[in-house]
Each structure stands twice: as C-alpha cells, then as structure tokens.
C-alpha cells in the first residue's frame, strides 16, 4: 500500500512538472514570436543604398557623397550646388526622405 501511494505521488509530481514545462514552452514560444517580430527585417521595400541615394537625388539637386546604412534608415550625404553638405535620412520601411543636419 505504501508503495502504491509513493508511486501515485511520483506520478502526480511528474505530471505537475510536465504541465509546468509545457506552460513555460508556450510562454517561450510566444516570447520568441514577439522577439522575431521585433527583429524582423525593417527593410520591407527592398530598399538598397543605391535606391536610397536615387530617392534623395530625385527630390533634391546635388551630388551624392556617401550612403551609410543604419538599423532603420539610410543616411545619405549630399553636396548641394551652393556648396553645402546636407545629410538625409531615408526610412527603410516606407522610403520617406527627411532632411537632416546641414
């Protein structure tokens, strides 16, 4: 009888641990899904450095000096006809061009 009670107790404990592991796996899976969504490539337009430079040159006159890639945008440096060097930010997700520092 004691053996049977011990066996039942072990089964109950084992079942409880398995249930907790399943719950933690579910949480981990949802956390992984959220992390994957956050880390999803922001460049949904397929925007390249060349295309970012072209977008800026279509909107503003001048010569492109450099294009640097950042996490969420491209930084395009341009020499304008009057001799000013201006930085532009081209958003990777929507292609929006913003004028930055002068």
C-alpha positions in Angstrom: 0.0 0.0 0.0 2.8 2.4 0.9 4.4 1.5 -2.4 1.2 2.4 -4.3 0.9 5.7 -2.5 4.6 6.6 -3.3 4.0 5.6 -6.9 0.9 7.8 -7.2 2.7 10.7 -5.5 5.6 10.4 -8.0 3.1 10.3 -10.9 1.4 13.4 -9.6 4.7 15.3 -9.2 5.9 14.1 -12.6 2.6 15.3 -14.3 2.8 18.6 -12.5 6.4 19.2 -13.7 5.4 18.2 -17.3 2.5 20.7 -17.1 4.8 23.5 -15.9 7.3 22.7 -18.7 4.5 22.9 -21.3 3.4 26.2 -19.9 6.9 27.6 -20.0 7.4 26.3 -23.5 4.2 28.1 -24.6 5.5 31.3 -22.9 8.9 30.8 -24.5 7.3 30.3 -27.9 5.2 33.4 -27.6 8.2 35.4 -26.4 10.2 34.1 -29.3 7.5 35.1 -31.7 7.5 38.6 -30.3 11.3 38.8 -30.5 11.2 37.5 -34.1 8.6 40.1 -35.0 10.8 42.9 -33.4 13.9 41.7 -35.2 12.1 41.3 -38.5 14.0 43.0 -41.3 12.8 46.6 -41.3 13.7 46.9 -45.0 10.3 45.8 -46.3 10.6 47.8 -49.5 13.8 46.1 -50.6 15.4 49.5 -50.4 19.2 49.4 -51.2 21.8 52.0 -50.7 21.6 52.8 -54.4 17.9 53.2 -54.3 18.0 55.4 -51.2 20.6 57.6 -53.0 18.3 57.8 -56.1 15.3 58.8 -54.0 17.3 61.7 -52.5 18.7 62.8 -55.8 15.2 62.8 -57.4 13.9 65.1 -54.6 17.0 67.4 -54.2 19.6 68.7 -56.6 23.3 67.9 -55.8 26.0 65.2 -55.8 25.8 62.1 -53.6 28.9 61.9 -51.4 28.1 58.8 -49.3 25.4 56.4 -48.2 25.6 54.7 -44.8 23.3 52.0 -43.6 21.7 52.2 -40.1 19.2 49.9 -38.5 16.0 51.8 -39.6 17.3 54.2 -42.2 20.0 55.0 -44.7 22.0 58.2 -44.1 22.7 59.9 -47.5 25.2 62.7 -47.6 24.9 65.2 -50.4 26.8 68.1 -51.7 24.3 70.7 -52.9 25.0 73.1 -55.8 25.7 76.1 -53.5 28.4 74.1 -51.7 26.5 73.0 -48.6 26.8 69.4 -47.4 23.5 68.1 -46.2 22.5 64.7 -44.7 19.3 63.0 -45.5 17.6 60.1 -43.7 15.7 57.6 -45.9 13.4 55.3 -43.9 13.9 51.7 -44.8 10.3 50.7 -44.1 8.5 53.3 -46.1 11.1 55.1 -48.2 10.3 58.5 -46.7 13.1 61.1 -47.2 13.9 63.5 -44.3 16.4 66.3 -44.4 18.8 66.2 -41.6 21.9 68.1 -40.5 23.4 70.8 -42.7 
